[in-house]
Amino acid sequence: MKYSVVTFGCRVNQADSFGFEEELLATGAIAASVEEADLIVVNTCSVTATADQGARQTIRRIARQNPGARIVVTGCYATRRPSEVGELPNVARVVSNDDKPRLLQLLTHVDVAQGGSPVVMTSADRFGDGDGSCGAAIEPGVAGRTAFTLRVQTGCAETCAYCIIPTTRGRPRSLPVDDVVREVRRVARTGFKEIALTGVHLGSYGRDLIPATTLIDLLRRLAADRLPGDVLFRISSLEPMDCTPAIVALVAESGHFAPHFHLPLQHASDRVLAAMRRPYTFGYYEALVRSIRQSIPDASIGSDIIVGFPGETDEDFQQLATYLERSPLTHIHVFPYSDRPGTTATAMGGKVHGAIVRERGRRIREISARLTAGFLDAQVGSVHRALTLEDGSLAVTGNYLKVRIPPGRVRNEWVSIRLVSHHHGELLSG
């Protein structure tokens, strides 16, 4: 059987999709393009209305390009609107997020290749069953990935007014520490040199376990473990209140963690943050990123920003823009606000006109471009260890700079480079 996996959204979805591919390869399936595949898994996002629309458009396009393929749809959009997804062309199964760990098992109960009516699958939570490993010997380069994304946590109990994800991902659940270590060792043995640790609310890791533990305990365990190979860990997005001084110090001092942080701010107005139900103040965030820049001068610090949240005034937006212009952030993901049915924000008054939202988004993207250019300017001449990607002529540094280097290397090698321009480096050793 030929398969293809199409992934939308966050690193958690990327980790889930990697798991699907490991299991499919272990059964003898062969990776193929969507035009040639017999089975296509579409892993959807639902963070915005645009994400829903993108998934629908993709599924319809796949059905036109490959009318004989059977499409299995999972992810947050599939969980939030299963009936709507099931009505799309060529969709043979709709699998909820809770059932992702046994997606391939579900498909054994029907001959996907023979079509039939769409079936919506739901079940109780199954995250954490087993040892967290599918056991397949996947290697760097499969599905175009050089780094391995490992989901150690899923679910969220926060009550952010704009967010539907607690509904689609459920309560927080963490993979036990020993299971994480076992999976990290397995991945390292297969040759991966970078592992990204991810979760829906990664900073809540371990609070649900018995006995309870914390993210910093997990990170210290990984730093102390004697792993095969030379593995670098990259910590995925952390909520500001979860990025503790201990985590910053560990990243700064241990050498096992990439100097790369992604810390969603969402807004610089305390009034808007309170309306969003974000559990921190702007002052707290400002002090946090300032301390990271002082401790780790070369760190990459990214953020998420929502523009046009209900009630956002011109003054609120100007406060946001003014801070971002002078901030130590290096890149920004901009999210124009859109209603998500089922969230508190949907019922709020003071909706901002769409044209204003789009203009505010454009301005923040321009600020982001200037911040990135300034960071790259400051990095020219700096020396980094980097991991080669693709055909070996591209490398990514710990602080997340993607740099073209002279040819002659292969994928998945550590090299030492000096940045000679924004996107080019010279090899020093490797």
C-alpha positions, 0 to 999 in steps of 0.5 A: 500500500502507498500512503501519504500524510498531510499535516496542518498546524502545531508541532504536536500535530507534527509529532502525531503525524510522525507516529502515523508514518512510523507505524505505516512504514512498519507495516510495509507501506510505502510513502508516496505523493498524494497523487499516487497514494492509496491511503491519505491521512490528513491531520487537521488544525482548528486554531482559526477559521482559516485553518478549517478552511485550509483543511477543507480546501486540501481535502477537496483538492486531494479528492480531485487529484486522486479520486481513487484514494481513501482519505482519513481525517484526524486532528482538531478540526476533525474532532471539533466538526466530525460530521462536517468533515465526514461529508467532504469527498472521499473521506472514509474515516474521521478519527478524533484526537483521542483515537490518534494513538490507535488510528492504524488499528481502527483502519484494520476494521474496514477495507479503506481501499473499498470505500463506503460511507464515512465513519466517525470514530470516537472513544474515551481518552487513550493517550499514554497507553503502552510505552509511548513508542511504536517500535518502528526503526524510522531514521533521519530523512524519512518524510523529509525530517531531520529532527524528531518531534516527540510529544510528551504531553497533550491536553490543556486545562487553561481557559483562554477566552479565544481558544478552542483547543481544550475542547479538541485536545481534552484534559492534560495528560503527560507521558511518564518520565521513564517512557519519555526517556525510553523513547528518547533513547530509541530515537537517538539509537536510530540516528536522530541528533535533534529531538524537539520536545512538544506538548499542547501545554508543555509547561504543565508536564507532569502535574497529572502524573502520580507522583506528580513531577514537573517539566524542569525535572524531565529536562534535568533527567534528559540532560543527565541521561547518557544517550547514544550519539550527540543529541540536542533537545529543542523545547517547543512553545512554553507559556510565559508563566511556565518558563521558569528561571530554572529552565532558562538557567538549564538552557544557558548552562547545560549545552544539551538544549537549543538556545531557542524559546517560543513564548506566546505574548498574545498582547502587550495591554494588561486590559486585553490580556485580562479579557483574553484570560491570560494568566500573566501580566505584560510586565511579567512577560517583558521581564522574562524575555529581557532576562533570557536575552541577558542570560543567553545573548544569542538566543532566538525568542519567538512569540505569538500575537493576536490582533483584533481581539474583541475590545482592542482599541487603537490605544491597545494596539499602539501599546502592542506595536510600540513594545514589539518594536523595541523588544528582544524578540526575534520573530513573531507569528501573527494571528488575526482574531477570528471567532471560534464557536464554543469559546468565551470570546465569540460572545464578547462585544466590541468586535473589531472590523475585519479591515482594521484587523487585517491592517493591524496584522500587516503592521505587526508582520512588518515589525516582525520582519524588522526584528528578524533582520536586526537579529540576523544582522547581530548574528553575522560573524558569530560561530555556531554548531549546526545540523545539516538538513536536506542534501547537506547544503543547508544547516540549522543552528541551535538558535534556529537560523537556517543557513546555506553552507558549501556543498559536500556534506550529507544530511544529519551531520553536526558542523561548525559554521560562521555566519557570513551573511543573513542566510549563508555560512562558512564551514569551520569544521565538521 
